[in-house]
C-alpha cells in the first residue's frame, strides 16, 4: 500500500532530478553565452523538463492525493 509519505518522497525525488537537470541546462547556457553562442536551452526546454519529470502543479497535487489516473 502506498503511503502519504511515499507519495511525498516520490514528488521530492522528481523535483530533485529536475533541479539537477535544470542546473546542467543553465550551466550549458552560461558556457555558450560566454563563448558568444546562442543559448542551448530556451523557455520551452525548461517547461518540457517540468512536464517530463511530472512536477507541474496538477501533477504534484494528483500525486500527493494518490491519483494515478
ZIFENKA-V466524 format. One record per pair of residues at least 24 apart in sequence whose ideal C-beta (glycine too) atoms are under 7 Angstrom apart, sorted by sequence separation. I is the first residue (numbers start at 0). GAP is how many residues later the second one is. If there is no record, write none. Layout:
# ZIFENKA-V466524
[[I GAP] [I GAP]]
This chain:
# ZIFENKA-V466524
[[21 24] [21 27] [20 28] [17 31] [17 32] [17 35] [16 36] [17 37] [13 39] [13 40] [14 40] [13 41] [10 49] [10 52] [9 53] [10 53] [6 56] [7 56] [6 57] [6 59] [1 64]]
